[in-house]
């Protein structure tokens, strides 16, 4: 249950970030982790995996 909540939180944060990018060209993830470019890529991958997990978790529910 905790994994599902964490994945949902990451998915929501990713959605908010994409909204900011689309509306204001402001990437919150790059702003927060810009000093570690590799960390940005890793965080994007983790958020993408979390979104896939949420999608499949709610599809089989």
N, C-alpha and C positions, 0 to 999 in steps of 0.2 A: 504494500500500500504506500509506503514511503517513497519507493522508486517512482510510482505513478505520479505522486504529488510533485516530486522534484522535476520530473520530465515535463509535467504540465506547467510548472513555474518557468522553466527554461524556455518552453515554447511561447509562453505569453511574453516573456522578456524579449525573445527574438522577434516576435510580431511587433512589439512596441518599437524596437530598434529599426525594423524595416519601415514602419510608419514614419519615423523621424527622418530616415534617409530619403524616403519618397517626398515628404512634405517640405523638409528644410535642408536636405543634403547634409545632414548631421548624423554621423555614424557614432553612436554612443559607445559601442564596443571598441572601436579604434581610439576614441577619446580616452576611455578608461585603461586600455591596454596598449596604447600606441607606442610606448617605450619598449615593448616586447613584441615585435611583428610576428614572431612564431607563435606566441600565445594567442594572438588574434585568430590565426588560422585554426589552431587547436580548439579554441572556444567556438568558432563557427561550426566546426565538425561536430562537436559535442551537442550544440543546439540543434543541428540538423538531425542527429541520431535521436535526440529527445523528441523531436517532432514526429519522426517516423514511429517511435515507440508509442507515443500518445495516439497516433492515428490507428495503429494496429490494436492497441489495448482497448480502445473504445469501439472498434469494429467488431471485436469478438465478444464484447460484453453482453 
